[in-house]
Amino acid sequence: MIRIILSVFITLFAHCAKADKIALIVGSYPVTEYEINQRILLEVAMMRHKEPKASINREKIKDMVINAMIDDVIKLDYAIKSKINLSEEDLERAMQSFVVSMQFKSLKSLKDFLLKNKIDYESFLSFAKTEIMWSMLINYGIVPTINISIDELNAAVKVRYGFKSPGDRQVEEVRAMLIEEKATITARRMLGQMKKLYLIEVL
């Protein structure tokens, strides 16, 4: 397995070398205006990809992006400290899954889409790697700790299926949904606690 963890940080902050202005600092990690602008372009492009007539408020998107990038630095730092290993195979599988979920015909069509919207593919990969590693941390570190009681499961099954009698497969699907919900909530709380440990400066 080829480890690319360190390259994530190198790629994520490589644009500092372009003499770009630093926009904010999270702990000891700088985030540049170039990176923020790339993320804004990506968010706008994805919104329009999903809904061509979507109303775009760039100021709101910029605020959202700044908060997201603060979170990303913390997520990535914690994932690396937690020894989450992202292999080239992991990245490739995740990218193919993303291509399918966003209804692109191929990875090439995704790259063409990014190019058309003036988004650097390396910047896109940096954002993607962070989310992939955070998802891995949730799956490997949080999901195994989640317990679903019989009462919780029965209540959720009743809400979903009413008085019908679902099979074992349907029950397991509900259990998986409950675990995912609880794990997501736990991860969100954990991120909120970690944020308190970082000095954040918006320049």
N, C-alpha and C positions, 0 to 999 in steps of 0.2 A: 504494500500500500504506500503510495507516494504521499508524503505529508506536505501540505501547502499552507499550514496555519500561519507561519511567519510571513509568507508572501501576501496574505490577506491584509495585514497591517501595512506592509510595504506598498501594496497597490492602493489601499484605501487612502493613504496620505502621500502618495507619490507626486501628486500634482503640486505639492508645496515647492517642488524643485522647479516649477514653471514660474517662480517668482510671483505667484498669485497671492493676493492679500488674504491673511488669516482672518476668518470671520468669527470664529469662536474657539475656545479651548475647553476641553473636557478632561479634567485631571491634568495629565501631561501631554495629551494628544490634541494636536491642532486640526481644525476643519477649515478648509479654504472656501472662498467665495465661489471658486470654480466648481467644487464638489456640491455646494448648495445649489448653484444654478443648474448643474447637471441633474440633480435630484428633482428640482422643480420641473425641468423639461420632461423628465421621465413621468412624473405624476400627471402632468397635463396631457402628455401623449397617451398614457394608459386610460385616463378618463375619457378622452375622445375616441380611443379605440373601442371602449365598451359602449359609449353613448356619444355618437358623433355630434349631437346637438346639445351636449351638456354645457351648462353655464359655468364659465371659468372665472373665479375670483382669485387673482394671482397673489394678492396680499394675504388672504387666508391660507392659500396653499403654501406660501413662503413660511408663515408662522408654523404650519403643520410640519413642514419639511425640517425646519430648524429643530423642533422638538423631537422629530423622528431620528435625526442624525445624532442628537445628544444620546438618545436611547441606543442607537446603533453602536456608538463607541463603547458604551457601558456593556451592552450585550456581548460584543466581540471580545472585550477585555476579560469578562467573566468566563466566557466559553473557553478561551485560551487557557486561563488559569485553572479551569476545570478539566483541562487535558482533553478537550473535544478535538478529535482528529478528522479533518475533512480531506478525503482522498479525491483524486481526479475522477475516479469512478462515481463517487458520491455526487460530485458536482455535475458530471455528465447526466446522471439519472435525474437529478433535480431539474436541470435545464430542459431535458426532454419532457418532463412532467409539466413544467411551466409552459412550454410551447403548446402542448395539447390543451391545457386548462385555459389558455388565453386565445385558443383557436387560431394559432398561426399554422401555416402549412408545414413549415420546417424551421430548423434553427437558422438557416439562411434567410428565410423570410422575416424572422425576428431581427436579425442583424440589419437587413435592409430597412426595416421599420425604424430601428434606432438611428441609423444613418440619416434617413429622411427627416427625422426630428432633431437632428444635430446632437445626438447623445452618443458619447464615446462608449464603445462596447466594454472597455476595461472598467469604466466607472460603473456601468450596469452590473458587471460581474462582482465588483466590490460590494455593492448593495445586496446582491443576491447571496453572496457567500456569507454575509453576516446573518441573514435570515435563515439560511440553511443550517448554520452552526447553532443558532439559537434554538431552532426546531429540534436539532439533534440533542441538545442539552435537555430540553423538555422531555423528549421521548426516552432518553437514557437515564436522566437524573430525577425527574419528577413523576412521570407516569407510573413507574414501578411502586411508588409510595402511595398511590391513590387507592383508597378502598371504597367500594360501593356496597352499602348495606342492602339486604334483601328488601327492606321497606322502601328504600330509595328507588331500587330497581322496579319493584312492583308498581309504585306510584307513577314512575315515568312511562312504564309500559301501558298502564291504564290511560294516561293522558294521550299517548300516541295511538293506541289501538282501540280504546273504548272497551266495549264488552266482547270484542272478538278474542279469539284464543290464538295468539301468535305462536309460531314455531320457535324452536331453539335458535335458529339463525337470526330471526327478528329480535329475539330477546338479547342476543349477544350484540347485535347492532346498537340497541338502546344502551346497553352497558358501555360499549365503546364510546358512544356519544357523551354519556355522563362523565366518563373518565377524561375525555378530551376537554370538556367544559371545565371540570375541576382543575385539571392541569394548567389550562390557560389562565384561570383566575389566580392560581398559585404563582405562576410565572410572572403575572402582572404585579402581584403584591411584592414578589421578590425583587423585581426591577425597581419598584418604587422605593424599597428599603435601600437598595444599592445606590440609587441616585443621591441619597443623603451623604454618601461617603466621598463623592467627587466634587471638587471645586469647579464650577462652571462659569466661564467668563464669556459674555457676548461682547465682541469688540466693535 
